Amino acid sequence: MLQYKPLSHLPTAEELPETDHQPVDSELQTWVSTLLAILLTWIWKDRSDWFWGVNLGIYYDQEKSAIVPDGFLSLGVELMPSERGRLSYVLWQENDVVPLLVLEYVSKTYGQEYDQKMVDYAQMGVLYYVVYNPIYCHRRQHKPLEVYRLVKGKYVLQTQEPVWIEEINLGIGRGQGTYKGWTREWLYWYDKEGNRLLAPEEEIVSIEQRLKQERQQKQQAQQQFEQEQQKRQQLVEKLRSLTPEQLTALGIDPELLD
């Protein structure tokens, strides 16, 4: 647990800078994190004991500047503590709840994601450290997605993908999808069986496709029924052209055709 030096006054979120004022390199850096937040809002629509921050400063030491990950997840905190939302995430205002998971997106400008930030998050006690590096992973000989778990104070790389996170009963991994009209690889949440969980707009599309398929099946069934009815009528007309003797010879009761 983090220890704070006694001060006459611990600064609040209103008194602290909201961010480090460092611009992100690309909109993708923000969208990857935002999509995960949107998905959680949908998956956990009945929960209010969690918070996902996007480019929000985390204050964990009153003598240090905030550290600003691209995304982070905390459990056991209020989803929306006030109408203004959070200006920053201040541990001593959050009952010392350390984020369970932190996400860093590696952009063109290297931000120490594999070095100093790993040290900082380990010291903070962040259990899962997610590094997404889809474009520049080869320049540092890393994988596009690496998820580390804190074990005895050190981060251990998890080998499977998606990586199952028992504490939230969800997995995290890569997948092809469309967000904001952009079809590409994104980070998604997964269920225990490894199925990617859909975003609300994807579920709507999926339902519409299923309904369309059902309508097509009904139309095909109706067409088939009408074709069979037509064949039956043609057969009846053909049999009616036969004499009663011919029908009897075929084993057909002439009265059935009336």
C-alpha positions as CSV (number, residue, x, y, z in Angstrom):
1,M,0.0,0.0,0.0
2,L,1.2,3.5,-0.8
3,Q,2.3,5.6,2.1
4,Y,1.9,9.4,2.1
5,K,4.1,11.7,4.1
6,P,2.1,13.7,6.6
7,L,1.2,17.2,5.3
8,S,-1.1,19.8,6.8
9,H,-3.1,19.7,3.6
10,L,-3.2,17.1,0.8
11,P,-4.1,18.8,-2.5
12,T,-7.4,17.9,-4.2
13,A,-8.1,17.3,-7.8
14,E,-9.4,20.8,-8.1
15,E,-6.0,22.2,-7.0
16,L,-3.8,19.9,-9.1
17,P,-3.1,20.1,-12.8
18,E,-5.6,18.0,-14.8
19,T,-2.9,16.5,-17.1
20,D,0.7,16.7,-18.1
21,H,-0.3,18.9,-21.1
22,Q,1.6,16.7,-23.5
23,P,-0.2,16.3,-26.8
24,V,-0.8,12.7,-28.1
25,D,0.9,11.8,-31.4
26,S,-2.3,10.7,-33.1
27,E,-6.0,10.3,-32.7
28,L,-5.6,6.6,-32.7
29,Q,-3.8,6.8,-29.4
30,T,-7.0,8.2,-27.8
31,W,-9.5,6.2,-29.8
32,V,-8.0,2.8,-28.7
33,S,-8.6,3.7,-25.1
34,T,-11.9,5.3,-25.7
35,L,-13.3,2.2,-27.4
36,L,-12.4,0.0,-24.4
37,A,-14.2,2.5,-22.2
38,I,-17.3,2.4,-24.4
39,L,-17.3,-1.4,-24.4
40,L,-17.0,-1.5,-20.6
41,T,-19.9,1.0,-20.3
42,W,-22.0,-1.4,-22.4
43,I,-20.8,-4.6,-20.7
44,W,-21.1,-3.2,-17.2
45,K,-24.2,-1.1,-17.8
46,D,-25.7,-2.3,-14.5
47,R,-22.5,-1.5,-12.5
48,S,-21.3,1.8,-11.0
49,D,-18.3,0.6,-9.0
50,W,-15.6,1.2,-11.6
51,F,-13.9,3.9,-13.6
52,W,-12.0,4.0,-16.9
53,G,-9.8,7.1,-17.4
54,V,-8.6,8.3,-20.8
55,N,-5.5,10.5,-20.8
56,L,-6.3,11.4,-17.2
57,G,-3.5,12.3,-14.7
58,I,-3.0,9.8,-11.8
59,Y,-1.6,11.4,-8.7
60,Y,0.0,8.7,-6.4
61,D,2.7,10.7,-4.7
62,Q,2.0,14.3,-3.4
63,E,5.7,15.1,-4.2
64,K,5.6,14.0,-7.8
65,S,3.8,15.1,-10.9
66,A,1.0,13.1,-12.3
67,I,1.6,10.1,-14.5
68,V,-0.8,10.1,-17.5
69,P,-1.5,6.8,-19.1
70,D,-3.6,6.4,-22.3
71,G,-6.1,4.5,-20.3
72,F,-6.6,2.9,-16.9
73,L,-9.2,0.9,-15.0
74,S,-10.0,1.1,-11.3
75,L,-12.5,-1.0,-9.4
76,G,-14.3,-0.2,-6.2
77,V,-14.6,3.5,-6.9
78,E,-17.5,5.6,-8.0
79,L,-18.2,5.7,-11.7
80,M,-19.2,9.3,-11.6
81,P,-18.4,11.0,-8.3
82,S,-19.8,14.4,-9.4
83,E,-21.5,16.2,-12.2
84,R,-18.2,17.5,-13.4
85,G,-16.6,14.0,-13.4
86,R,-13.0,13.6,-12.4
87,L,-10.5,16.3,-13.2
88,S,-7.7,13.8,-12.4
89,Y,-7.4,10.6,-10.4
90,V,-6.0,11.4,-7.0
91,L,-5.3,8.3,-4.9
92,W,-5.8,10.0,-1.6
93,Q,-9.2,11.1,-2.7
94,E,-10.0,7.6,-4.0
95,N,-9.5,5.7,-0.8
96,D,-6.0,4.8,-2.0
97,V,-7.5,2.6,-4.7
98,V,-4.7,1.9,-7.2
99,P,-5.8,1.2,-10.8
100,L,-6.1,-2.5,-11.5
101,L,-5.0,-2.1,-15.2
102,V,-3.1,0.6,-17.1
103,L,-2.9,0.9,-20.9
104,E,-0.1,2.6,-22.8
105,Y,-0.1,3.1,-26.5
106,V,3.4,3.3,-28.1
107,S,3.5,6.1,-30.6
108,K,6.1,7.5,-32.9
109,T,7.6,9.4,-30.1
110,Y,8.8,6.8,-27.6
111,G,7.4,7.5,-24.1
112,Q,9.4,5.1,-22.0
113,E,6.6,2.5,-22.1
114,Y,9.0,-0.4,-21.8
115,D,11.3,1.3,-19.3
116,Q,10.6,4.0,-16.7
117,K,6.8,3.7,-17.0
118,M,7.0,0.0,-16.1
119,V,9.0,1.0,-13.0
120,D,6.5,3.7,-12.1
121,Y,3.4,1.5,-12.4
122,A,5.1,-1.4,-10.5
123,Q,5.9,1.0,-7.7
124,M,2.3,2.2,-7.7
125,G,1.1,-1.4,-7.5
126,V,-0.8,-1.6,-10.8
127,L,-1.6,-5.3,-11.3
128,Y,-1.9,-5.4,-15.1
129,Y,0.2,-3.3,-17.4
130,V,-0.9,-3.3,-21.1
131,V,1.3,-2.0,-23.8
132,Y,-0.2,-1.7,-27.3
133,N,2.4,-1.1,-30.0
134,P,0.7,-2.0,-33.4
135,I,3.0,0.1,-35.6
136,Y,6.4,0.5,-34.0
137,C,6.8,-2.8,-32.2
138,H,9.6,-4.1,-34.4
139,R,11.9,-1.2,-33.7
140,R,12.3,-2.4,-30.1
141,Q,11.7,-6.1,-30.8
142,H,8.4,-6.3,-29.0
143,K,5.0,-7.8,-29.8
144,P,2.2,-5.6,-31.0
145,L,0.3,-6.3,-27.7
146,E,2.0,-7.2,-24.5
147,V,0.2,-7.7,-21.2
148,Y,2.2,-7.9,-18.0
149,R,1.0,-9.0,-14.5
150,L,2.7,-7.8,-11.4
151,V,4.2,-10.7,-9.5
152,K,6.2,-10.1,-6.3
153,G,6.9,-6.5,-7.4
154,K,8.0,-7.3,-11.0
155,Y,6.0,-7.5,-14.2
156,V,5.8,-10.9,-15.9
157,L,4.7,-11.0,-19.5
158,Q,1.6,-13.1,-20.2
159,T,1.9,-15.4,-23.2
160,Q,-1.7,-16.1,-24.3
161,E,-4.0,-13.8,-26.2
162,P,-6.5,-12.7,-25.4
163,V,-5.1,-12.4,-21.8
164,W,-7.7,-13.4,-19.2
165,I,-8.1,-11.0,-16.3
166,E,-9.7,-13.0,-13.5
167,E,-10.4,-9.9,-11.4
168,I,-12.9,-8.5,-14.0
169,N,-13.9,-11.8,-15.6
170,L,-12.9,-10.4,-19.0
171,G,-10.0,-11.0,-21.4
172,I,-8.2,-8.3,-23.4
173,G,-6.8,-8.8,-26.9
174,R,-6.7,-7.6,-30.5
175,G,-9.3,-8.0,-33.1
176,Q,-10.5,-6.6,-36.4
177,G,-13.5,-4.3,-36.2
178,T,-14.9,-0.9,-37.1
179,Y,-15.0,2.1,-34.8
180,K,-15.9,5.6,-35.9
181,G,-16.0,4.3,-39.4
182,W,-12.4,3.1,-39.2
183,T,-12.0,-0.6,-40.0
184,R,-8.7,-1.8,-38.6
185,E,-7.2,-3.7,-35.6
186,W,-8.4,-2.5,-32.2
187,L,-8.2,-3.7,-28.6
188,Y,-11.3,-5.5,-27.4
189,W,-12.7,-7.3,-24.3
190,Y,-13.3,-11.0,-24.6
191,D,-15.4,-13.6,-22.7
192,K,-14.0,-16.8,-21.1
193,E,-14.4,-18.7,-24.3
194,G,-12.4,-16.2,-26.3
195,N,-15.3,-14.6,-28.1
196,R,-14.9,-10.9,-28.8
197,L,-17.6,-8.8,-27.0
198,L,-19.4,-6.5,-29.4
199,A,-19.8,-2.8,-29.1
200,P,-23.4,-1.4,-29.1
201,E,-23.3,-0.3,-32.7
202,E,-21.9,-3.8,-33.7
203,E,-24.7,-5.5,-31.8
204,I,-27.2,-3.4,-33.6
205,V,-25.7,-4.3,-37.0
206,S,-25.6,-8.0,-35.9
207,I,-29.3,-7.9,-34.9
208,E,-30.2,-6.2,-38.1
209,Q,-28.3,-8.8,-40.1
210,R,-30.0,-11.6,-38.2
211,L,-33.4,-10.1,-38.8
212,K,-32.6,-9.7,-42.4
213,Q,-31.5,-13.3,-42.7
214,E,-34.7,-14.4,-40.9
215,R,-36.8,-12.4,-43.3
216,Q,-35.0,-13.9,-46.3
217,Q,-35.5,-17.4,-44.9
218,K,-39.3,-16.7,-44.5
219,Q,-39.5,-15.3,-48.0
220,Q,-37.7,-18.4,-49.3
221,A,-40.0,-20.6,-47.3
222,Q,-43.0,-18.8,-48.7
223,Q,-41.7,-19.0,-52.2
224,Q,-41.1,-22.7,-51.8
225,F,-44.6,-23.2,-50.3
226,E,-46.2,-21.3,-53.3
227,Q,-44.1,-23.4,-55.8
228,E,-45.3,-26.6,-54.1
229,Q,-48.9,-25.4,-54.2
230,Q,-48.5,-24.7,-57.9
231,K,-47.1,-28.1,-58.5
232,R,-50.0,-29.7,-56.6
233,Q,-52.6,-27.7,-58.6
234,Q,-50.9,-28.7,-61.9
235,L,-51.0,-32.3,-60.8
236,V,-54.6,-32.2,-59.8
237,E,-55.5,-30.6,-63.2
238,K,-53.6,-33.3,-65.0
239,L,-55.4,-36.1,-63.0
240,R,-58.7,-34.5,-63.7
241,S,-58.1,-35.0,-67.4
242,L,-58.1,-38.7,-66.8
243,T,-61.2,-41.0,-66.9
244,P,-62.5,-42.5,-63.7
245,E,-61.3,-45.9,-64.9
246,Q,-57.8,-44.5,-65.4
247,L,-57.8,-43.0,-62.0
248,T,-59.0,-46.2,-60.4
249,A,-56.2,-48.0,-62.2
250,L,-53.7,-45.6,-60.6
251,G,-55.2,-46.3,-57.2
252,I,-56.8,-42.8,-56.9
253,D,-60.3,-42.2,-55.8
254,P,-61.9,-39.9,-58.4
255,E,-64.0,-38.2,-55.6
256,L,-60.8,-36.9,-54.0
257,L,-60.3,-34.6,-57.0
258,D,-63.7,-32.9,-56.6
